Amino acid sequence: DAGVIQSPRHEVTEMGQEVTLRCKPISGHNSLFWYRQTMMRGLELLIYFNNNVPIDDSGMPEDRFSAKMPNASFSTLKIQPSEPRDSAVYFCASSLLRGDNEKLFFGSGTQLSVL
Amino acid sequence: AQSVTQLGSHVSVSEGALVLLRCNYSSSVPPYLFWYVQYPNQGLQLLLKYTTGATLVKGINGFEAEFKKSETSFHLTKPSAHMSDAAEYFCAVSERDNNDMRFGAGTRLTVKP
């Protein structure tokens, strides 16, 4: 398996533009997570899905952020409109739901710069 | 909700010296505990995890961590640091009844020659 795949690897955009980050989880995994990493806050959980259903989105900063998981093999995180303070590395991770073998597999991240 | 505190945002050791990265957690139920490592410009990789059973857990690259319930700690150690250990290390906790994993702020490990 190729692991968790995120695209794009880097994104540079201007304030006010819409940004869409994409994630393909590992095949067979039924949980998907979006994290944001910044120097100030470290790694923050934004939202996670179980079986394509959003379970906890309390970490989503504000209404400008939205996430979808239309099927088991694809998820998007959208920021509209983007702001400079959204600049961060965004990680997607997937895992098998529960069980003693709970382990997150992370993608390589998307480095977002909002100018 | 569960949470993690990592003491020390930056730790510097000499090559060959002991590595000790501290992690304390808060959880209302028995936790799952993890250490992840992030090398520059890469995603996170699992170093080791504690779920049940033996409280001393061995991971990859010679790292180990001990779950101490009385101290609510899960410190990461390695007897002898190697230059390739330089990275950011994250402690994480999740509760057994949900899939919500929380990370500490991270500790950057620097290894001096």
Interface residues (C-beta under 8 A of the other chain):
Chain A: V4 S31 F33 Y35 R41 G42 L43 E44 L45 Y48 N50 I55 D56 F91 A93 S95 L97 R98 D100 E102 K103 L104 F106 G107 S108 G109
Chain B: Y32 F34 Y36 Q42 G43 L44 Q45 L46 K49 T51 T52 F90 S94 N99 D100 M101 R102 F103 G104 A105 G106
